């Protein structure tokens, strides 16, 4: 068989199936298959609503019911009506279930560490994994509004600044840039949004406001592994919606010609080039967009 795209994809699928133990009757040696372990993991990570767990794992109602029943019979979870909706149920780990969740976490972390240690280029392997996870999980990407000083937000901003440093001919020094104050990107002045893929941040965008009808879009960044999936447009649409909710009618932004994909994005999504409106030394393109309130 020649290494055509379909056979390469299927080879990858078989390798992953084997590596994660998808066919094992006792996942990680804990006495239950992968499906039950994944449900336990989701509950342990805070997804207590049965419907939320089912949607997160992509399970049908019948299989979900069987997995929950098995975990309940083992004494690992309890099920109860949702306090706000008697038609819905919530699942909670028992003390025994919490101990089992902790054991799974330790074993999973150890397996991941061993797999990375075996590879001669672990960072390249992780980059490939990030690319696959972003591509296969594109329909499950969510958006969260956070404080720009939160850990995940600071991670995205540091990656953004590092990329500017690599791509700008002069490098990038954030202290020379018109870096927005955190308070200007928190409601009611502004907002800061993260794109999240299964709990990990893969993009961000900020809305810098002063309490008036005009605000700036700042710090749009997408992780390299998630580029080409339309995430920039989705983040921009999300931040425009947030701006309308704050009563903002005009948005502005600046960018640099060293980021041609950003320039193309703005030109193709209704932004109009305008004259310079700040003294930031880095941008050479300036845009404005009127949004309906």
C-alpha positions, 0 to 999 in steps of 0.5 A, spaced: 500 500 500 502 506 498 502 512 503 496 516 500 492 521 504 487 516 507 492 510 508 496 515 512 490 518 516 488 511 518 495 509 520 494 515 525 488 513 527 490 506 529 496 508 532 492 513 537 487 507 538 493 503 541 496 508 545 490 510 549 488 503 550 481 505 547 480 497 546 482 495 553 477 492 557 481 495 563 483 502 561 490 503 565 489 497 569 483 500 573 478 495 571 473 499 567 474 501 559 476 507 556 468 510 556 467 509 563 473 512 565 472 518 560 465 519 564 469 519 571 474 524 568 469 529 565 465 529 572 471 530 576 473 536 572 467 539 574 462 537 568 457 535 573 450 536 569 449 529 565 447 533 559 453 537 559 458 530 560 454 527 554 455 533 549 462 533 551 464 526 550 459 526 544 455 520 547 448 517 545 443 517 551 443 510 551 450 509 552 451 515 557 445 511 561 449 505 561 456 508 563 453 512 569 449 506 571 455 502 572 459 508 575 453 508 580 453 501 582 461 501 583 459 507 588 463 512 584 458 517 583 451 519 585 446 522 581 440 527 583 435 531 580 438 538 578 436 543 583 434 548 578 431 543 573 428 537 575 428 534 568 435 534 568 440 530 573 447 532 576 452 527 577 457 528 583 463 524 585 463 520 591 469 519 596 471 513 592 470 516 586 474 522 587 480 517 589 479 513 583 479 520 579 485 522 582 488 515 580 487 516 573 490 523 573 496 520 576 497 514 571 495 518 565 500 524 567 505 518 567 503 515 561 504 522 557 510 523 560 513 517 558 511 517 551 514 524 550 520 522 554 521 516 548 521 521 543 527 524 540 524 531 539 518 532 544 516 539 542 515 537 535 511 531 537 507 536 541 506 541 536 503 535 531 499 533 537 496 540 538 495 541 530 491 535 530 487 536 536 485 543 534 483 540 527 479 535 530 476 539 535 474 545 531 467 544 532 468 544 540 471 550 541 468 555 546 469 562 548 470 565 555 470 572 557 476 573 562 480 578 566 486 579 562 490 578 568 488 571 569 493 565 567 491 563 561 490 570 558 497 572 560 499 565 557 496 568 550 499 575 551 506 572 552 505 568 546 503 574 542 508 578 544 513 573 542 511 572 535 511 580 534 518 579 536 520 574 531 516 577 525 517 585 526 524 587 523 525 591 529 523 586 534 517 588 539 518 591 546 511 591 549 513 597 554 514 601 547 507 599 545 501 602 547 499 596 551 492 597 554 491 597 562 487 591 564 482 595 567 480 597 560 479 590 558 474 589 563 466 590 563 463 595 563 469 598 559 471 593 555 472 585 555 478 580 554 476 573 550 479 567 550 478 561 545 478 555 549 479 548 546 478 542 551 480 547 557 486 549 553 487 557 550 488 557 543 487 564 541 485 571 544 482 578 543 481 584 547 476 590 547 479 596 550 474 601 552 474 608 556 466 608 557 464 611 551 462 609 544 468 608 541 473 602 543 479 599 540 480 591 538 487 589 541 491 583 541 488 578 536 492 572 537 491 565 534 495 559 536 499 556 530 496 549 531 489 553 530 490 557 524 486 556 518 480 554 521 476 560 521 478 562 528 480 569 527 473 571 524 469 567 530 473 571 535 472 578 532 465 576 531 464 574 538 468 581 540 464 585 536 457 582 539 460 584 546 462 591 544 455 592 542 452 589 548 457 595 552 453 600 547 459 601 543 458 603 536 465 604 533 471 600 533 478 601 531 484 597 531 491 598 528 496 592 525 503 592 522 504 590 515 509 584 517 502 581 519 499 580 512 494 575 514 491 580 519 491 586 514 487 581 509 482 579 515 480 586 516 480 588 509 475 582 508 471 583 514 468 590 513 473 594 516 475 601 513 482 604 513 483 610 516 489 615 518 493 614 524 490 615 530 495 614 535 503 614 537 504 607 537 511 606 534 509 599 531 503 599 527 503 602 520 495 600 518 489 603 521 482 601 521 475 603 523 468 599 523 461 602 525 457 596 528 450 596 529 448 597 537 
